Amino acid sequence: MGVPNKRTLSKTRNKTRDLDQIKADLRSPKHLAQFKNSKAREDLPGLGKWYCTECAKWFESEVNLVFHRKGKPHKRRVKQLREEPYTQKEAEAAIGLRTDNQGPELQEKAVENDVTMAT
């Protein structure tokens, strides 16, 4: 067995913004400004001048931002953002929860109204 590697235990990826957060940024400039103002300019790459809204990434220079926008990861993210996100109603319907708000008595009446075949 042995002792686990300390380096791999402390290694974590930077948390990126979720698609719903990015969609909110695209819809509302106020939301985007609030996120941008939460970061200190001195800590950001390129002093926070070049930002890709779709990918929620900061870049060192305008050249890097232009190359990023031509790249495959950026284009994939834009394609993901074009799709409409699932709603809560769709999620409940997918797992079998009813979303029509009909009580059980209304459902039973619907079953009784079905045409029965005579034998």
MMTF fields as JSON, N, C-alpha, C and O atoms, coordinates in Angstrom:
{
  "mmtfVersion": "1.0.0",
  "mmtfProducer": "UNKNOWN",
  "numBonds": 475,
  "numAtoms": 476,
  "numGroups": 119,
  "numChains": 1,
  "numModels": 1,
  "chainsPerModel": [1],
  "groupsPerChain": [119],
  "chainIdList": ["A"],
  "bondAtomList": [4, 2, 8, 6, 12, 10, 16, 14, 20, 18, 24, 22, 28, 26, 32, 30, 36, 34, 40, 38, 44, 42, 48, 46, 52, 50, 56, 54, 60, 58, 64, 62, 68, 66, 72, 70, 76, 74, 80, 78, 84, 82, 88, 86, 92, 90, 96, 94, 100, 98, 104, 102, 108, 106, 112, 110, 116, 114, 120, 118, 124, 122, 128, 126, 132, 130, 136, 134, 140, 138, 144, 142, 148, 146, 152, 150, 156, 154, 160, 158, 164, 162, 168, 166, 172, 170, 176, 174, 180, 178, 184, 182, 188, 186, 192, 190, 196, 194, 200, 198, 204, 202, 208, 206, 212, 210, 216, 214, 220, 218, 224, 222, 228, 226, 232, 230, 236, 234, 240, 238, 244, 242, 248, 246, 252, 250, 256, 254, 260, 258, 264, 262, 268, 266, 272, 270, 276, 274, 280, 278, 284, 282, 288, 286, 292, 290, 296, 294, 300, 298, 304, 302, 308, 306, 312, 310, 316, 314, 320, 318, 324, 322, 328, 326, 332, 330, 336, 334, 340, 338, 344, 342, 348, 346, 352, 350, 356, 354, 360, 358, 364, 362, 368, 366, 372, 370, 376, 374, 380, 378, 384, 382, 388, 386, 392, 390, 396, 394, 400, 398, 404, 402, 408, 406, 412, 410, 416, 414, 420, 418, 424, 422, 428, 426, 432, 430, 436, 434, 440, 438, 444, 442, 448, 446, 452, 450, 456, 454, 460, 458, 464, 462, 468, 466, 472, 470],
  "bondOrderList": [1, 1, 1, 1, 1, 1, 1, 1, 1, 1, 1, 1, 1, 1, 1, 1, 1, 1, 1, 1, 1, 1, 1, 1, 1, 1, 1, 1, 1, 1, 1, 1, 1, 1, 1, 1, 1, 1, 1, 1, 1, 1, 1, 1, 1, 1, 1, 1, 1, 1, 1, 1, 1, 1, 1, 1, 1, 1, 1, 1, 1, 1, 1, 1, 1, 1, 1, 1, 1, 1, 1, 1, 1, 1, 1, 1, 1, 1, 1, 1, 1, 1, 1, 1, 1, 1, 1, 1, 1, 1, 1, 1, 1, 1, 1, 1, 1, 1, 1, 1, 1, 1, 1, 1, 1, 1, 1, 1, 1, 1, 1, 1, 1, 1, 1, 1, 1, 1],
  "groupList": [{"groupName": "MET", "atomNameList": ["N", "CA", "C", "O"], "elementList": ["N", "C", "C", "O"], "formalChargeList": [0, 0, 0, 0], "bondAtomList": [1, 0, 2, 1, 3, 2], "bondOrderList": [1, 1, 2], "singleLetterCode": "M", "chemCompType": "L-PEPTIDE LINKING"}, {"groupName": "GLY", "atomNameList": ["N", "CA", "C", "O"], "elementList": ["N", "C", "C", "O"], "formalChargeList": [0, 0, 0, 0], "bondAtomList": [1, 0, 2, 1, 3, 2], "bondOrderList": [1, 1, 2], "singleLetterCode": "G", "chemCompType": "PEPTIDE LINKING"}, {"groupName": "VAL", "atomNameList": ["N", "CA", "C", "O"], "elementList": ["N", "C", "C", "O"], "formalChargeList": [0, 0, 0, 0], "bondAtomList": [1, 0, 2, 1, 3, 2], "bondOrderList": [1, 1, 2], "singleLetterCode": "V", "chemCompType": "L-PEPTIDE LINKING"}, {"groupName": "PRO", "atomNameList": ["N", "CA", "C", "O"], "elementList": ["N", "C", "C", "O"], "formalChargeList": [0, 0, 0, 0], "bondAtomList": [1, 0, 2, 1, 3, 2], "bondOrderList": [1, 1, 2], "singleLetterCode": "P", "chemCompType": "L-PEPTIDE LINKING"}, {"groupName": "ASN", "atomNameList": ["N", "CA", "C", "O"], "elementList": ["N", "C", "C", "O"], "formalChargeList": [0, 0, 0, 0], "bondAtomList": [1, 0, 2, 1, 3, 2], "bondOrderList": [1, 1, 2], "singleLetterCode": "N", "chemCompType": "L-PEPTIDE LINKING"}, {"groupName": "LYS", "atomNameList": ["N", "CA", "C", "O"], "elementList": ["N", "C", "C", "O"], "formalChargeList": [0, 0, 0, 0], "bondAtomList": [1, 0, 2, 1, 3, 2], "bondOrderList": [1, 1, 2], "singleLetterCode": "K", "chemCompType": "L-PEPTIDE LINKING"}, {"groupName": "ARG", "atomNameList": ["N", "CA", "C", "O"], "elementList": ["N", "C", "C", "O"], "formalChargeList": [0, 0, 0, 0], "bondAtomList": [1, 0, 2, 1, 3, 2], "bondOrderList": [1, 1, 2], "singleLetterCode": "R", "chemCompType": "L-PEPTIDE LINKING"}, {"groupName": "THR", "atomNameList": ["N", "CA", "C", "O"], "elementList": ["N", "C", "C", "O"], "formalChargeList": [0, 0, 0, 0], "bondAtomList": [1, 0, 2, 1, 3, 2], "bondOrderList": [1, 1, 2], "singleLetterCode": "T", "chemCompType": "L-PEPTIDE LINKING"}, {"groupName": "LEU", "atomNameList": ["N", "CA", "C", "O"], "elementList": ["N", "C", "C", "O"], "formalChargeList": [0, 0, 0, 0], "bondAtomList": [1, 0, 2, 1, 3, 2], "bondOrderList": [1, 1, 2], "singleLetterCode": "L", "chemCompType": "L-PEPTIDE LINKING"}, {"groupName": "SER", "atomNameList": ["N", "CA", "C", "O"], "elementList": ["N", "C", "C", "O"], "formalChargeList": [0, 0, 0, 0], "bondAtomList": [1, 0, 2, 1, 3, 2], "bondOrderList": [1, 1, 2], "singleLetterCode": "S", "chemCompType": "L-PEPTIDE LINKING"}, {"groupName": "ASP", "atomNameList": ["N", "CA", "C", "O"], "elementList": ["N", "C", "C", "O"], "formalChargeList": [0, 0, 0, 0], "bondAtomList": [1, 0, 2, 1, 3, 2], "bondOrderList": [1, 1, 2], "singleLetterCode": "D", "chemCompType": "L-PEPTIDE LINKING"}, {"groupName": "GLN", "atomNameList": ["N", "CA", "C", "O"], "elementList": ["N", "C", "C", "O"], "formalChargeList": [0, 0, 0, 0], "bondAtomList": [1, 0, 2, 1, 3, 2], "bondOrderList": [1, 1, 2], "singleLetterCode": "Q", "chemCompType": "L-PEPTIDE LINKING"}, {"groupName": "ILE", "atomNameList": ["N", "CA", "C", "O"], "elementList": ["N", "C", "C", "O"], "formalChargeList": [0, 0, 0, 0], "bondAtomList": [1, 0, 2, 1, 3, 2], "bondOrderList": [1, 1, 2], "singleLetterCode": "I", "chemCompType": "L-PEPTIDE LINKING"}, {"groupName": "ALA", "atomNameList": ["N", "CA", "C", "O"], "elementList": ["N", "C", "C", "O"], "formalChargeList": [0, 0, 0, 0], "bondAtomList": [1, 0, 2, 1, 3, 2], "bondOrderList": [1, 1, 2], "singleLetterCode": "A", "chemCompType": "L-PEPTIDE LINKING"}, {"groupName": "HIS", "atomNameList": ["N", "CA", "C", "O"], "elementList": ["N", "C", "C", "O"], "formalChargeList": [0, 0, 0, 0], "bondAtomList": [1, 0, 2, 1, 3, 2], "bondOrderList": [1, 1, 2], "singleLetterCode": "H", "chemCompType": "L-PEPTIDE LINKING"}, {"groupName": "PHE", "atomNameList": ["N", "CA", "C", "O"], "elementList": ["N", "C", "C", "O"], "formalChargeList": [0, 0, 0, 0], "bondAtomList": [1, 0, 2, 1, 3, 2], "bondOrderList": [1, 1, 2], "singleLetterCode": "F", "chemCompType": "L-PEPTIDE LINKING"}, {"groupName": "GLU", "atomNameList": ["N", "CA", "C", "O"], "elementList": ["N", "C", "C", "O"], "formalChargeList": [0, 0, 0, 0], "bondAtomList": [1, 0, 2, 1, 3, 2], "bondOrderList": [1, 1, 2], "singleLetterCode": "E", "chemCompType": "L-PEPTIDE LINKING"}, {"groupName": "TRP", "atomNameList": ["N", "CA", "C", "O"], "elementList": ["N", "C", "C", "O"], "formalChargeList": [0, 0, 0, 0], "bondAtomList": [1, 0, 2, 1, 3, 2], "bondOrderList": [1, 1, 2], "singleLetterCode": "W", "chemCompType": "L-PEPTIDE LINKING"}, {"groupName": "TYR", "atomNameList": ["N", "CA", "C", "O"], "elementList": ["N", "C", "C", "O"], "formalChargeList": [0, 0, 0, 0], "bondAtomList": [1, 0, 2, 1, 3, 2], "bondOrderList": [1, 1, 2], "singleLetterCode": "Y", "chemCompType": "L-PEPTIDE LINKING"}, {"groupName": "CYS", "atomNameList": ["N", "CA", "C", "O"], "elementList": ["N", "C", "C", "O"], "formalChargeList": [0, 0, 0, 0], "bondAtomList": [1, 0, 2, 1, 3, 2], "bondOrderList": [1, 1, 2], "singleLetterCode": "C", "chemCompType": "L-PEPTIDE LINKING"}],
  "groupTypeList": [0, 1, 2, 3, 4, 5, 6, 7, 8, 9, 5, 7, 6, 4, 5, 7, 6, 10, 8, 10, 11, 12, 5, 13, 10, 8, 6, 9, 3, 5, 14, 8, 13, 11, 15, 5, 4, 9, 5, 13, 6, 16, 10, 8, 3, 1, 8, 1, 5, 17, 18, 19, 7, 16, 19, 13, 5, 17, 15, 16, 9, 16, 2, 4, 8, 2, 15, 14, 6, 5, 1, 5, 3, 14, 5, 6, 6, 2, 5, 11, 8, 6, 16, 16, 3, 18, 7, 11, 5, 16, 13, 16, 13, 13, 12, 1, 8, 6, 7, 10, 4, 11, 1, 3, 16, 8, 11, 16, 5, 13, 2, 16, 4, 10, 2, 7, 0, 13, 7],
  "groupIdList": [1, 2, 3, 4, 5, 6, 7, 8, 9, 10, 11, 12, 13, 14, 15, 16, 17, 18, 19, 20, 21, 22, 23, 24, 25, 26, 27, 28, 29, 30, 31, 32, 33, 34, 35, 36, 37, 38, 39, 40, 41, 42, 43, 44, 45, 46, 47, 48, 49, 50, 51, 52, 53, 54, 55, 56, 57, 58, 59, 60, 61, 62, 63, 64, 65, 66, 67, 68, 69, 70, 71, 72, 73, 74, 75, 76, 77, 78, 79, 80, 81, 82, 83, 84, 85, 86, 87, 88, 89, 90, 91, 92, 93, 94, 95, 96, 97, 98, 99, 100, 101, 102, 103, 104, 105, 106, 107, 108, 109, 110, 111, 112, 113, 114, 115, 116, 117, 118, 119],
  "secStructList": [7, 7, 7, 7, 7, 2, 2, 2, 2, 2, 7, 7, 7, 7, 7, 7, 7, 7, 2, 2, 2, 2, 2, 2, 2, 2, 2, 7, 2, 2, 2, 2, 2, 2, 2, 2, 2, 6, 1, 7, 4, 4, 4, 1, 4, 4, 4, 4, 7, 3, 3, 3, 6, 6, 6, 6, 3, 3, 3, 1, 1, 2, 2, 2, 2, 2, 2, 2, 2, 2, 1, 2, 2, 2, 2, 2, 2, 2, 2, 2, 2, 2, 1, 7, 7, 7, 7, 2, 2, 2, 2, 2, 2, 2, 6, 6, 7, 7, 7, 1, 7, 7, 7, 2, 2, 2, 2, 2, 2, 2, 2, 2, 6, 1, 7, 7, 7, 7, 7],
  "xCoordList": [0.832, 0.0, 0.878, 1.28, 1.181, 2.063, 1.309, 0.08, 2.088, 1.528, 1.17, 1.971, -0.029, -0.388, 0.482, 0.971, 0.666, 1.486, 0.843, -0.313, 1.593, 1.06, 0.743, -0.217, 1.544, 1.352, 0.003, -0.662, -0.395, -1.655, -2.848, -3.941, -2.667, -3.764, -4.098, -5.267, -3.08, -3.321, -3.584, -3.98, -3.373, -3.547, -5.037, -5.762, -5.481, -6.872, -6.911, -6.01, -7.942, -8.126, -8.823, -9.562, -8.572, -9.304, -10.764, -11.082, -11.626, -13.061, -13.473, -13.274, -14.045, -14.537, -16.013, -16.693, -16.49, -17.896, -18.771, -18.405, -19.925, -20.86, -21.576, -21.568, -22.2, -22.887, -24.03, -24.247, -24.76, -25.865, -25.363, -26.034, -24.204, -23.628, -23.184, -23.361, -22.609, -22.159, -23.359, -23.314, -24.437, -25.652, -26.201, -26.664, -26.152, -26.606, -25.719, -26.207, -24.413, -23.496, -23.846, -23.816, -24.179, -24.494, -25.821, -25.976, -26.768, -28.082, -28.058, -28.741, -27.269, -27.299, -25.896, -25.042, -25.642, -24.328, -24.041, -22.884, -25.091, -24.923, -24.315, -23.437, -24.784, -24.275, -22.798, -22.007, -22.429, -21.042, -20.161, -19.054, -20.643, -19.868, -19.639, -18.57, -20.65, -20.521, -19.432, -18.651, -19.372, -18.337, -16.956, -16.001, -16.848, -15.553, -15.039, -13.838, -15.942, -15.532, -15.148, -14.533, -15.497, -15.15, -13.681, -13.173, -12.999, -11.593, -10.707, -11.055, -9.577, -8.62, -7.868, -7.358, -7.796, -7.152, -5.692, -5.212, -4.996, -3.571, -3.35, -2.287, -4.347, -4.201, -4.552, -4.237, -5.194, -5.662, -4.584, -3.756, -4.597, -3.661, -3.921, -5.072, -2.852, -2.986, -3.717, -4.305, -3.686, -4.382, -5.876, -6.497, -6.44, -7.886, -8.423, -9.606, -7.586, -8.052, -8.756, -9.739, -8.277, -8.812, -9.509, -8.888, -10.827, -11.677, -12.582, -13.208, -12.652, -13.575, -14.824, -14.784, -15.919, -17.163, -17.706, -18.181, -17.642, -18.215, -17.498, -18.128, -16.17, -15.386, -15.045, -14.532, -15.324, -15.02, -13.524, -13.133, -12.697, -11.244, -10.626, -11.108, -9.542, -8.764, -7.519, -7.001, -7.035, -5.864, -4.829, -5.154, -3.56, -2.433, -2.441, -2.122, -2.81, -2.75, -3.914, -4.601, -4.111, -5.18, -4.91, -5.841, -3.636, -3.257, -3.696, -4.245, -3.459, -3.873, -5.394, -5.902, -6.115, -7.575, -8.07, -9.003, -7.458, -7.857, -7.578, -8.422, -6.41, -6.101, -7.066, -7.475, -7.421, -8.368, -9.72, -10.332, -10.188, -11.502, -11.536, -12.609, -10.387, -10.314, -10.19, -10.296, -9.969, -9.683, -10.912, -12.035, -10.659, -11.728, -12.43, -13.657, -11.709, -12.413, -13.398, -14.478, -13.026, -13.929, -15.166, -16.287, -14.96, -16.087, -17.029, -18.245, -16.461, -17.297, -18.154, -19.338, -17.542, -18.268, -19.398, -20.49, -19.139, -20.173, -21.33, -22.494, -21.012, -22.047, -22.886, -24.107, -22.235, -22.96, -23.874, -24.977, -23.43, -24.219, -25.423, -26.397, -25.372, -26.524, -27.7, -28.853, -27.42, -28.491, -29.205, -28.582, -30.506, -31.278, -31.055, -31.077, -30.845, -30.651, -31.963, -33.052, -31.83, -33.009, -33.679, -33.012, -35.006, -35.75, -36.024, -35.815, -36.486, -36.824, -37.98, -38.015, -38.919, -40.071, -39.622, -40.122, -38.688, -38.176, -37.423, -37.514, -36.687, -35.939, -36.887, -36.647, -37.959, -38.925, -39.662, -39.937, -39.979, -40.661, -39.752, -40.236, -38.461, -37.523, -37.433, -37.215, -37.594, -37.501, -38.867, -38.975, -39.919, -41.233, -42.144, -43.24, -41.734, -42.632, -43.658, -43.341, -44.884, -45.934, -45.79, -45.48, -46.013, -45.945, -47.273, -47.358, -48.311, -49.596, -50.497, -51.563, -50.085, -50.824, -52.233, -53.12, -52.453, -53.753, -53.709, -52.719, -54.785, -54.87, -55.142, -55.432, -55.056, -55.279, -56.715, -56.945, -57.698, -59.09, -59.316, -60.126, -58.622, -58.753, -58.104, -58.57, -57.047, -56.391, -57.279, -57.328, -57.978, -58.851, -60.003, -60.406, -60.542, -61.619, -61.139, -61.887, -59.92, -59.375, -59.26, -59.468, -58.931, -58.828, -60.201, -60.337, -61.238, -62.596, -63.144, -63.948, -62.742, -63.232, -62.618, -63.057, -61.644, -61.035, -62.066, -62.931, -61.94, -62.864, -62.501, -61.347, -63.482, -63.237, -63.736, -64.772, -63.015, -63.392, -64.3, -64.032, -65.367, -66.3, -65.753, -65.227, -65.886, -65.387, -66.488, -66.226],
  "yCoordList": [-1.177, 0.0, 1.242, 1.691, 1.796, 2.961, 4.254, 4.3, 5.281, 6.609, 7.25, 7.218, 7.832, 8.486, 9.709, 10.343, 10.024, 11.149, 12.468, 12.742, 13.277, 14.532, 15.507, 16.273, 15.477, 16.419, 16.219, 17.189, 14.96, 14.701, 14.982, 15.249, 14.927, 15.23, 16.715, 17.09, 17.559, 18.995, 19.61, 20.772, 18.857, 19.373, 19.474, 18.484, 20.644, 20.813, 21.677, 22.479, 21.507, 22.329, 23.618, 23.678, 24.646, 25.891, 25.675, 25.05, 26.185, 26.044, 27.041, 28.247, 26.529, 27.411, 27.696, 26.978, 28.741, 29.105, 28.124, 27.665, 27.808, 26.888, 27.58, 28.806, 26.757, 27.301, 28.239, 29.254, 27.904, 28.775, 30.13, 31.144, 30.157, 31.42, 32.255, 33.474, 31.601, 32.305, 32.841, 33.954, 32.045, 32.525, 33.762, 34.694, 33.773, 34.955, 36.158, 37.286, 35.924, 37.003, 37.571, 38.785, 36.689, 37.132, 37.886, 38.819, 37.49, 38.143, 39.486, 40.425, 39.572, 40.767, 41.341, 40.702, 42.529, 43.152, 43.462, 43.512, 43.667, 43.936, 42.723, 42.865, 41.533, 40.295, 40.112, 39.72, 40.399, 40.274, 41.306, 40.985, 42.524, 43.568, 43.217, 43.479, 42.625, 42.223, 41.16, 41.204, 40.201, 39.163, 39.77, 39.444, 40.648, 41.242, 42.117, 42.155, 42.813, 43.697, 42.929, 43.498, 41.657, 40.864, 40.445, 39.965, 40.624, 40.244, 41.489, 42.536, 41.368, 42.472, 42.537, 41.521, 43.71, 43.882, 43.424, 42.874, 43.647, 43.298, 41.79, 41.328, 41.025, 39.572, 38.888, 37.713, 39.6, 38.997, 39.054, 39.964, 38.082, 38.128, 39.362, 39.695, 40.04, 41.215, 42.351, 43.208, 42.365, 43.366, 43.434, 44.489, 42.315, 42.217, 42.92, 43.257, 43.152, 43.873, 42.962, 43.376, 41.728, 40.858, 39.665, 38.827, 39.617, 38.611, 37.989, 38.703, 36.669, 35.955, 35.638, 34.828, 36.28, 36.124, 34.706, 34.148, 34.114, 32.784, 31.7, 30.755, 31.839, 30.82, 31.224, 30.409, 32.472, 33.01, 32.878, 32.383, 33.334, 33.263, 34.626, 35.413, 34.893, 36.112, 35.778, 34.666, 36.739, 36.496, 37.591, 38.717, 37.233, 38.148, 39.268, 40.414, 38.934, 39.943, 39.749, 38.728, 40.748, 40.683, 39.595, 38.971, 39.369, 38.318, 36.953, 36.143, 36.701, 35.426, 35.267, 34.171, 36.36, 36.313, 36.004, 35.219, 36.61, 36.364, 34.911, 34.27, 34.381, 32.979, 32.045, 31.015, 32.408, 31.597, 31.544, 30.479, 32.678, 32.725, 31.928, 31.525, 31.698, 30.892, 29.404, 28.571, 29.067, 27.685, 26.83, 27.32, 25.534, 24.55, 24.611, 24.531, 24.747, 24.8, 25.974, 25.834, 27.121, 28.274, 27.998, 28.304, 27.424, 27.141, 26.103, 26.186, 25.13, 24.132, 24.785, 24.477, 25.696, 26.375, 27.237, 27.279, 27.921, 28.744, 27.863, 28.246, 26.689, 25.759, 25.278, 25.164, 24.997, 24.59, 25.704, 25.438, 26.93, 28.062, 28.351, 28.947, 27.939, 28.141, 27.265, 27.647, 26.091, 25.175, 25.739, 26.32, 25.56, 26.004, 25.032, 23.819, 25.534, 24.635, 23.947, 24.446, 22.804, 22.088, 22.862, 23.483, 22.82, 23.468, 22.441, 21.243, 22.92, 22.025, 21.11, 19.941, 21.645, 20.864, 19.699, 18.585, 19.94, 18.873, 17.824, 16.632, 18.254, 17.311, 16.405, 15.202, 16.977, 16.169, 15.205, 14.067, 15.652, 14.775, 13.618, 12.515, 13.854, 12.812, 11.688, 10.534, 12.002, 10.949, 10.376, 9.493, 10.885, 10.292, 11.034, 10.553, 12.183, 12.956, 13.661, 14.139, 13.721, 14.384, 15.884, 16.404, 16.566, 18.026, 18.648, 19.866, 17.834, 18.368, 18.768, 19.344, 18.472, 18.833, 18.273, 18.882, 17.143, 16.487, 15.525, 14.826, 15.506, 14.591, 13.172, 12.962, 12.204, 10.809, 10.567, 9.714, 11.312, 11.099, 11.514, 10.9, 12.536, 12.964, 11.952, 11.741, 11.337, 10.333, 9.09, 8.478, 8.719, 7.547, 7.776, 6.855, 9.004, 9.309, 9.165, 8.697, 9.556, 9.433, 7.972, 7.636, 7.105, 5.679, 5.105, 4.259, 5.542, 5.048, 5.476, 4.752, 6.596, 7.108, 6.394, 6.609, 5.577, 4.853, 3.898, 3.357, 3.721, 2.84, 1.396, 0.993, 0.629, -0.793, -1.582, -1.26, -2.588, -3.407, -4.525, -5.186, -4.742, -5.83, -7.117, -7.13, -8.211, -9.49, -10.386, -11.501],
  "zCoordList": [0.0, 0.0, 0.0, -1.073, 1.117, 1.159, 1.406, 1.45, 1.562, 1.806, 0.462, -0.472, 0.362, -0.9, -1.161, -0.225, -2.389, -2.798, -2.334, -2.656, -1.579, -1.064, -2.188, -2.102, -3.23, -4.322, -5.022, -5.385, -5.21, -5.889, -4.99, -5.49, -3.682, -2.775, -2.772, -2.685, -2.866, -2.804, -4.172, -4.257, -5.234, -6.58, -6.91, -6.82, -7.283, -7.692, -8.94, -9.184, -9.71, -10.9, -10.515, -9.533, -11.309, -11.092, -11.45, -12.463, -10.632, -10.874, -11.949, -11.8, -13.028, -14.078, -13.847, -13.114, -14.478, -14.323, -15.092, -16.175, -14.524, -15.156, -16.308, -16.424, -17.164, -18.331, -17.948, -18.609, -16.883, -16.496, -15.991, -16.181, -15.357, -14.915, -16.117, -16.129, -17.122, -18.311, -19.091, -19.615, -19.167, -19.839, -19.145, -19.803, -17.824, -17.085, -17.389, -17.462, -17.567, -17.943, -19.308, -19.507, -20.252, -21.607, -21.656, -22.445, -20.825, -20.822, -20.109, -20.517, -19.043, -18.213, -18.05, -17.436, -18.584, -18.4, -16.928, -16.51, -16.159, -14.723, -14.025, -13.174, -14.39, -13.801, -14.132, -13.274, -15.386, -15.82, -15.113, -14.681, -14.995, -14.315, -12.852, -12.299, -12.234, -10.827, -10.68, -9.729, -11.617, -11.56, -11.803, -11.097, -12.795, -13.116, -11.977, -11.711, -11.312, -10.215, -8.955, -8.052, -8.881, -7.7, -7.701, -6.687, -8.827, -8.943, -8.879, -9.425, -8.219, -8.167, -9.495, -9.967, -10.093, -11.407, -11.404, -12.395, -10.308, -10.242, -10.282, -10.697, -9.853, -9.799, -11.118, -11.305, -12.026, -13.268, -14.353, -14.362, -15.262, -16.387, -17.247, -17.529, -17.664, -18.504, -17.813, -18.474, -16.499, -15.676, -15.984, -15.855, -16.387, -16.58, -17.805, -17.848, -18.803, -19.99, -20.987, -21.6, -21.165, -22.204, -21.567, -20.914, -21.78, -21.153, -22.206, -22.989, -22.229, -23.116, -22.299, -21.373, -22.649, -21.891, -21.999, -21.009, -23.196, -23.413, -22.611, -22.137, -22.459, -21.752, -20.324, -19.558, -19.956, -18.626, -18.319, -17.262, -19.269, -19.116, -19.354, -20.169, -18.624, -18.794, -19.607, -19.518, -20.404, -21.24, -21.041, -20.665, -21.307, -21.134, -22.165, -21.846, -23.413, -24.47, -25.432, -25.415, -26.262, -27.25, -28.28, -28.787, -28.588, -29.545, -29.012, -29.759, -27.74, -27.14, -27.18, -27.417, -26.949, -26.984, -28.399, -28.57, -29.401, -30.789, -31.169, -31.795, -30.802, -31.088, -30.35, -30.887, -29.134, -28.364, -29.067, -29.149, -29.572, -30.22, -31.52, -31.967, -32.125, -33.346, -33.032, -33.933, -31.777, -31.395, -31.179, -31.067, -31.123, -30.971, -29.605, -29.57, -28.479, -27.194, -27.098, -26.522, -27.658, -27.637, -28.49, -28.084, -29.661, -30.547, -29.945, -30.114, -29.244, -28.556, -27.484, -27.347, -26.721, -25.652, -26.218, -25.652, -27.325, -27.957, -28.422, -28.299, -28.953, -29.395, -28.209, -28.318, -27.081, -25.875, -25.383, -24.906, -25.493, -25.011, -25.901, -25.441, -27.168, -28.059, -27.663, -27.86, -27.105, -26.698, -25.478, -24.59, -25.449, -24.296, -23.137, -23.345, -21.938, -20.796, -20.422, -20.706, -19.787, -19.323, -18.206, -17.379, -18.188, -17.116, -16.019, -16.208, -14.896, -13.792, -14.193, -13.809, -14.961, -15.401, -16.282, -16.128, -17.201, -18.058, -17.251, -17.546, -16.245, -15.417, -14.631, -14.52, -14.088, -13.339, -14.262, -13.881, -15.467, -16.414, -16.831, -17.085, -16.904, -17.313, -16.29, -16.661, -15.025, -14.002, -13.646, -12.794, -14.306, -14.115, -13.162, -12.874, -12.665, -11.817, -12.69, -13.78, -12.203, -12.972, -12.845, -11.773, -13.935, -13.914, -14.319, -14.475, -14.492, -14.932, -13.769, -13.987, -12.534, -11.316, -11.275, -10.677, -11.89, -11.781, -10.607, -10.385, -9.876, -8.746, -9.219, -10.397, -8.332, -8.741, -9.206, -10.063, -8.65, -9.058, -10.504, -11.198, -10.969, -12.361, -13.289, -14.408, -12.834, -13.657, -13.792, -14.859, -12.721, -12.762, -13.728, -14.437, -13.766, -14.695, -16.131, -16.99, -16.395, -17.746, -18.155, -19.321, -17.212, -17.498, -17.78, -18.663, -17.047, -17.24, -18.604, -19.191, -19.101, -20.372, -21.574, -22.703, -21.36, -22.468, -23.076, -22.388, -24.359, -25.076, -24.781, -24.927, -24.37, -24.132, -25.326, -25.909, -25.677, -26.832, -26.386, -25.382, -27.121, -26.817, -27.413, -28.526, -26.644, -27.145, -27.616, -28.067]
}
